[in-house]
Amino acid sequence: MSQDILVAVDAGGTKTEFCVRALSGGDMCRFVYGGSNYRSSSIAQARRNLVDGFFETCKAADIHPDNVKGAVFGIAGCDTPEDMRIYRELVSEIGFSDSRIKLFNDCELAFLAAADAPGLCIVAGTGSNSMAFHPDRPVLRAGGLGALLSDGGSGFWIAQRVMRKMLLFSDGSGSYLPVYAQIARHFDIDDFTQVPFRFAIMTVPEIASAAQIILECAESGDPYAQETVFMAHNALLDLATTPCRRMKYNPDETLQVVLIGSLFKNQWFLERFWKGLIERISNPIERHLITTNPSENAMRLAEKIYGK
């Protein structure tokens, strides 16, 4: 290709997806490599999938790097100034000027792709975090620092609370709750005596996957599941409104609120969370629910930045 090209990158812990499209439009080509979160692997692995992956993508798509007008990287786990410094050093090896390459935390990318400041982005998936944006002030954030000490109201947060009680029940402590049967079915557990051995080797994403089962049980009227989800709503609302309060928006500013993450795919959860957000935020708010995948969001932002 000899025309101007845009490259959008969804860089996560499990996979790194490069998307390529002409600035003038047309089909989007996708190329997938391994994970690029240096904390969960190594800096060498991140370099392999971000830098080498970029040049391999150019070769596979039959484009010359000189024809790339701009590249946008959305990086999950890029949460601290040190993270940003490391990723900037890595992508600088591509050899582009700062004007041709942009790096964003995945939450920031989702907001900028869908809306304009002032506003909020709230992520509720395996983990959770929120960011507040204003055109004249630095971005403020809350949460997003991992399952152990952060990420209130997330999928992991919900599932862990129920599965911890389920684990105690399987050990002979506590009473049976109907939601346990649904979780056992979700993980193909035939006998509650298997629970300790199965739960002990689960990863954070595997545990978080049970949140959707718990949401469905809550929606069907299960009292304990509902109690857990209502607690999650409060934790997530606290997380969402903290940077909003610190930003101190003017009362007449309408806030664009971008919602992204697997929990918001459940309409019952979404509507109750949104009602709580309206009650807690005094500013007018407008909702933007993101249902596209991160690489498409990154391409949308690339078009927004480089299509001007």
Helices and strands as residue ranges (DSSP letters): E 5-11, E 15-22, E 29-34, H 43-47, I 48-52, H 53-60, G 65-67, E 68-75, H 81-92, G 98-100, E 101-105, H 106-114, E 119-124, E 128-134, E 137-143, H 155-170, H 179-186, G 192-194, H 195-200, H 204-208, H 211-219, H 223-247, E 255-260, G 262-265, H 267-280, E 285-289, H 294-306
